[in-house]
Amino acid sequence: MVEMSAVLGVLTVALGMVLTPGPNMIYLVSRSITQGRRAGVVSLGGVALGFLIYLLATNLGLSVVFAAVPGLYVAIKLAGAVYLGYLAWCALRPGGVSVFAPQEVPHDSPRRLFTMGLMTSLLNPKIAVMYLSLIPQFVDLEAGNVLAQGLLLGSVQVVVGTSVNLAILLAAGTVAVFLARRPSWLKVQRYLMGAVLGGLAVSLAVDTSVPAVAN
């Protein structure tokens, strides 16, 4: 039986991470602004599928693999840190563009939108760390079926991540118009996003935790 404190703990962590600008948010917001809300929702479907793949893979033993091969886990974390650092640089560099700044991009088909959303989710280091290191911390080995606990707690992240991202992409157009009329605010938003991404990159790079085994 999963304790309510564990559910609330995962909910809090998931909410904090999804509200922090990252690859998923950047992709969904940009797609929603440039191609419309429908395209953003289709893209979110791919992102949500990525959440489910991580949920199933982790609970079926992926965390055991990383625990057995720490070097692989470290390599993935460092690759994620480099990726986040690159995103931070793109936001902070001279001439950088805010995630809410409208840009001309080719309109992609629903299949491509879904696929790009899926790949963005699967390659998102924040989601990898969430499932491989954070969620397992809330699993109680003495509280019954560990697999069921892992699936339930992971489902909390799926619901939170999908719901919050949906709200953000639906509001992205309105936010973009608001910021476009206030150039100084747009610049502040870009610098803030870059600073957060940079902080995440450094935090991920210096993190020495090991993946917990939830199986």
Summary of the structure (lengths in Angstrom):
residues: 215
radius of gyration: 17.7
end to end distance: 15.1
largest distance: 56.0
contacts: 714
relative contact order: 0.23
helix: 79%
strand: 0%
